[in-house]
Every structure is written in C-alpha cells, then in structure tokens.
C-alpha cells in the first residue's frame, strides 16, 4: 500500500480565501506531481517536481503555486480561491523514470 | 506530442461478462504503459503495467499486452464482477514533464448483477 497522504479530503471555502492543500509521502520519492481532475474524470497535470527546490508547471495552466522544500512534502497553494477552482486535486509521487506513480486519495475542493 | 486514447464509456456489462477496454497511444521513444483504476471518492490505484514491447501486465484477473506494432495496450478481463465497477485509466510515461503520467480520458465501467 502506497504511503502518500493528502489533507484535507474535503474542503468547502468561500471565494477569495487563501488555501493550501497538503501532500506528503514517506517513500523517499524524488518526483512528485499534482493533477487536477475535472467532473468529466479527465486528469490534467498542473505541477511537478524533480526533487527539493525544483518545481515546474504542467500541461494545464493553473493559478495555483507549489513548493518543495523537503523531499516528502509538496503543498499546493491558491492565494485567492474562485468557484472555477472547484475540482478534485490528486497528488502523486514516483521513484524512477518511467515507473508507476502512487496517488493520494485526493482533495475535493469546493469554492462557493 | 504524446497522447493516450481510450474508448469512451460508460461501459455496462452483466456480471461474468468479458471485458475489453481499448487503449492506443502516440509517443516518441519507448514509453512505459499503465492501467489505473479509480473507485468512487478515491485516488488512483495502479492495476497493471508493462515497460517494453510484448510485455504482458496482469493483476486481479485483468491483463494487457504492450503491442508496439499497433501502439495499443488494451485491458481485458475474462469474467467481471460487480466489485470491478470503477473508472479505468490508460496512461503512459516516457520522460516528458518529469516522467509524469499522461492519461487517457478514462472509461467508466458498471457491472450489474
């Protein structure tokens, strides 16, 4: 069983609030990722990291930002939440090139 | 660029029916291929994988063979159960975007008793 954790599982928040979605893994993986999953199920890569102090934007433009100060931690922040940010956010990590990624259970964010 | 195309759902089957979910890919180089499953309200779980041509991945009665000549990785199961109801994603990884997985759009499967 994969050891990657996301908190909170569910979050309802008002427009304009700042939020941070937490993601931690205990597997020592260098590579970590954030995906946004729309209601139609499709997954979009929004951020990734090769390791500490490395962050890159993914294929889908996102107003969120990420940081990677420690290997195990890869939080995602929205400075000012909007209803268009309502989605499920999935964090993942992987060990080596072209190997499987392990996913957290996701955070379902609703901005009202 | 790289892409994964999988058959659209929803797919509805009776229990014990045969399942095939088609997946084809476009990639430069030699990608690794994966099938993931997502149960309602959960994250994704790896179902099976194949890292080179002609490899067969298998798990829990599901199988898929990496076919380089047809650029395909179709998922099959001989006899589905109600508990197999979920969304299935085909994915590839070939070194782009930090070796992130590139997913198909997902196929929803509903198995009825």
Interface residues (C-beta under 8 A of the other chain):
Chain A: X6 X31 X33 X40 X41 X42 X43 X45 X48 X49 X50 X56 X58 X59 X90 X92 X94 X96 X97 X98 X99 X100 X101 X102 X103 X104 X105 X106
Chain B: X31 X32 X34 X36 X38 X42 X43 X44 X45 X46 X49 X51 X87 X89 X93 X94 X95 X97 X98 X99 X100 X101 X102 X103 X105 X106 X108
